Amino acid sequence: MHCSSIRIYLHHFKQSTADGEKMKVNEDLKNMLKQRRFKWKTLKNETSTGQRIEILEGLNLEYKEQVNVDTAFIYRRGLEKSDFMRDTFTLELKTTLRIAPVNG
């Protein structure tokens, strides 16, 4: 599918630091996304839930070429007309970290 951009929502969570607990994002994940052309878009602080969400956006640099009538056929091989009529979708990925005592 052709899209002009992809947005990723990174949730901050409490992490222990030298100054106590602070809300931080997973820096490894954030750095990986930045290496793949994702840039900072905005930061949301939800006061009702106490959550902080950082939004990164990756632009599709070939979008104009993909929707240009003269070159679009290159990117549309194998797609049906119904593929272009689909609604926007949300993909949600979650990571769960569980810490268990070591037997011994």
C-alpha positions in Angstrom: 0.0 0.0 0.0 1.1 3.5 -0.6 1.2 5.9 2.3 2.8 9.3 2.7 4.0 8.6 6.3 4.0 6.2 9.2 3.6 7.3 12.8 4.8 5.3 15.8 3.6 6.0 19.3 6.3 5.3 21.9 5.0 5.0 25.4 7.2 6.2 28.3 7.4 4.1 31.4 8.9 4.6 34.9 12.6 3.7 35.0 15.1 3.9 37.8 17.8 6.5 37.4 20.5 8.0 39.6 17.9 10.8 40.4 15.1 8.4 41.3 12.3 7.1 39.0 11.6 9.0 35.8 9.3 8.5 32.9 11.5 7.4 30.0 11.1 5.8 26.6 13.0 2.7 25.5 16.1 4.4 24.1 17.3 1.4 22.1 14.0 1.2 20.2 13.9 5.0 19.7 17.5 5.0 18.3 16.6 2.1 16.0 13.7 4.0 14.6 15.8 7.2 14.1 18.3 5.2 12.1 15.4 4.3 9.8 14.4 8.0 9.1 11.8 8.3 11.8 11.8 11.8 13.3 10.2 13.3 16.4 6.7 14.7 15.7 5.2 15.5 19.1 4.9 14.5 22.7 1.6 13.9 24.5 1.1 14.1 28.3 -2.2 12.6 29.3 -2.9 14.1 32.7 -5.9 11.8 33.4 -3.8 8.6 33.1 -0.3 9.9 33.9 0.9 8.5 30.6 3.5 10.2 28.3 3.6 9.2 24.6 6.2 10.3 22.1 5.2 10.3 18.5 7.8 9.6 15.8 7.0 9.9 12.1 8.7 8.4 9.1 8.0 9.9 5.7 7.7 7.9 2.5 10.2 9.7 0.3 8.9 7.9 -2.8 5.2 8.7 -2.2 4.9 11.2 -5.1 6.5 8.7 -7.5 4.3 5.9 -6.2 1.1 7.8 -7.0 2.3 9.4 -10.2 0.3 8.0 -13.2 3.5 7.4 -15.3 5.4 5.4 -12.6 2.7 4.0 -10.4 2.5 0.7 -12.3 6.0 -0.2 -10.9 4.7 -0.1 -7.3 1.3 -1.7 -8.0 2.3 -5.0 -9.4 0.2 -7.8 -7.9 -2.3 -5.4 -6.2 -6.0 -5.4 -6.8 -8.2 -2.3 -7.0 -9.8 -3.3 -3.7 -6.3 -2.9 -2.1 -6.4 0.8 -2.7 -9.9 1.3 -1.3 -9.0 0.1 2.3 -9.3 2.3 5.3 -6.5 3.4 7.6 -5.4 0.8 10.1 -3.6 0.8 13.4 -1.0 -1.7 14.3 -0.2 -2.0 18.0 2.9 -3.8 19.2 3.4 -4.4 22.9 6.4 -5.6 24.9 6.0 -7.3 28.2 8.9 -7.6 30.6 8.6 -10.1 33.4 11.1 -10.5 36.1 11.2 -13.8 38.1 13.4 -14.8 41.0 16.4 -16.9 40.1 16.1 -20.5 41.4 19.1 -21.5 43.5 
